[in-house]
Amino acid sequence: MWDFYYYYASCILVISTGSVLLSLHETIKNHNEIRRMARYQCRVRLMEPNNTTREVDSTDLVPGDVVVVPEGKNLPCDLILLTGSAIVNEAMLTGESIPVMKSSLPTVDFEVYSEKGCEKHTLFGGT
């Protein structure tokens, strides 16, 4: 009668061990993917004060730089849309299933830019 309990205990041990190993593998894979995404860099066109552009690495960007947003390309930085409009997929951030329309920031001299009130004008990195 007790012989069958060893089989059940062995089966539960094997299944539990397999489940833990699979979960560990997925966690390591996700961690490596996040690390790869954090180190993503690309070439972007930077606008100069004299209205010319030059190619720079995205790691050289600093707050206040004006860049040309290429169509269909992910950029590893948050941007404010100064002119034009864009349709972006923010599903990774918000969970929305449809792309979101972004419009250019209105020119108001007396307000300081705040990310909280300007979501419709901000392009978030990776979207």
N, C-alpha and C positions, 0 to 999 in steps of 0.2 A: 504494500500500500504506500509506503514512504518513498519508494523508488521513483514514482512519477513526479514527485515534487522537486527532485533534483533536476529533472528535465525542464520543468517550468522555470525554476530559478536560473538555470543556465541560459534558457531562451531570453528571459528578461534581462539578464546581464549582457548578453550579446547585443540585443536591440538597443539597450541604454548606452552601451559603449559606442556603438555605431552612430547613434543620434548625437552624442556629445562630440565625436570626431568630425561629423559632417557640419555641425554648428561651428566648431572651431575653424574648420577650413573656410567656410563662408565668411566668418568674421575677419580672418586674415586677408581674404581676397578683397572684401569691402574696404578694409583699412588701406591696403595698397592702392586701390582705385582712388580713394579720397586723397591720398598723398600725391598720386600722379596728377590729379586735377588741380591741387594746390600749387604745383610746380609748373603748370601750363604757362607757356609764353609764346608770343607770336610777333610778327612784324606789323606795325601800324604806321599810318601816314600822319605825321604831326604837322599842324598848321603853324607857320612862322608868322611873326608880326607883319611882315611885308607881303602877306597872302601867297607865299610859296609853300610847298609841302616838301617834307623829306621823310624817308623811312627810318624809323627807330625801333628798337626792341621794346616790347611792352614793359619790361622790367625797368626801363629808364623813365617811364612816365611818372609825373608828380602831380599833386592836386593843382588845378588851374590850367593844365595843358589842354589845348584844343586839338582834337583828332578828327579825322574823317572816318566815319563808321562804314566799313565795307558791307555790301549786301551779302546776306547768308553766311556770315562768319561770326563765331563766338569770340568775344574779347574777355580777357581775364581781369576786367576792372569795371567799376561802376561809372556810369557816364550820365551827364545831364544833356538832354537833347536841346540844342540851341536853335537849330533851324530844321525844317522839314518834319516828317513824321515817320514812324516805324511801327511795324507789327511784330511783336515778339512772343515767344512761347515761354511763359513763366510757370509751366506745369511743375517743374522741380521745386519752385519756391512756394507756390500758392495751392497747387493741386487742381487748378482750373484746367478743364479739358480743351478749351478753345484759346487761340492766341489773343493777345491783348493789344489794343491800339494805343500807341504813345504819340503825344503831340509835343511841339516845341514849347519851351519855357517862355511865358510872356515876359516882356521887358518892363520891369517895374524897378525904379531906382531906389526906392526907400525900403524895400524888403530884403532881408538876408535869406538866402536859400536854406530851407530846412527839408530834410528827407521825409519827415512825417507828412507834410502837407503837399508834397510834390511827387507823389507816386506816379501820376500820369505823365510826368516829364522825365523820369529817371529810368535809364536802362541799367539793369543789374547785371553784374558779371556772370557770364556763362549762359545768358538767355538769348 
